[in-house]
Amino acid sequence: MPTMTESPTLAASEAVAPWLAEHERFRRELPAGEPAALQALRRSAIERFATLGFPTLQQEAWRLTNVAPIARG
């Protein structure tokens, strides 16, 4: 059974690419002066998302949640 720490497949990597690009656009448009702690938290979260991708139906915590509509955008 896949775990939350396994690397995403190529298809999963392609699925998150538009979301990563959108996050980068969002980050560039943020006003100056954002607290460093918030910047670090956002950076950590997007790096984790880039590594793990969208959860699958095989991952216990997400077993009953279909994230396919979110992944499709």
C-alpha positions in Angstrom: 0.0 0.0 0.0 1.5 3.5 -0.9 2.4 5.8 1.9 2.4 9.5 2.2 6.2 9.5 2.0 6.5 7.7 -1.4 7.5 9.7 -4.4 4.7 10.5 -6.9 4.5 8.7 -10.3 5.2 10.6 -13.4 1.5 11.0 -14.0 1.1 12.4 -10.5 4.0 14.8 -11.1 2.3 16.1 -14.3 -1.0 16.5 -12.4 0.6 18.8 -9.8 2.6 20.9 -12.3 -0.2 23.4 -13.0 -0.9 23.8 -9.3 2.8 24.4 -8.6 2.9 27.0 -11.4 -0.2 28.7 -10.0 1.4 28.8 -6.5 4.5 30.4 -8.0 2.3 33.1 -9.6 0.5 33.6 -6.3 3.8 33.9 -4.5 5.1 36.6 -6.9 2.0 38.6 -6.5 2.0 38.7 -2.7 2.6 42.1 -1.2 6.0 42.8 0.4 6.4 42.6 4.1 4.9 39.2 4.6 6.2 37.7 7.9 9.2 35.3 7.4 7.4 32.6 9.4 4.5 32.6 7.0 6.8 32.5 4.0 8.6 29.5 5.5 5.3 27.7 6.2 4.1 28.3 2.6 7.4 27.2 1.2 7.4 24.0 3.3 3.8 23.2 2.3 4.3 23.6 -1.4 7.5 21.6 -1.3 5.6 18.8 0.5 2.8 19.0 -2.1 5.4 18.9 -4.9 6.9 15.7 -3.4 3.7 13.9 -2.5 1.3 15.1 -5.1 -2.5 14.6 -4.6 -3.4 11.8 -2.2 -4.7 8.6 -3.7 -7.6 6.5 -2.8 -5.2 3.9 -1.4 -3.9 6.2 1.3 -5.9 5.6 4.4 -6.5 9.2 5.5 -8.0 9.9 2.1 -9.7 6.6 1.3 -13.2 8.0 1.0 -12.3 11.4 -0.6 -12.0 11.5 -4.3 -9.6 14.4 -5.1 -9.7 13.8 -8.9 -12.0 16.8 -9.5 -9.5 19.0 -7.7 -6.5 17.5 -9.5 -8.2 18.2 -12.9 -8.6 21.8 -11.9 
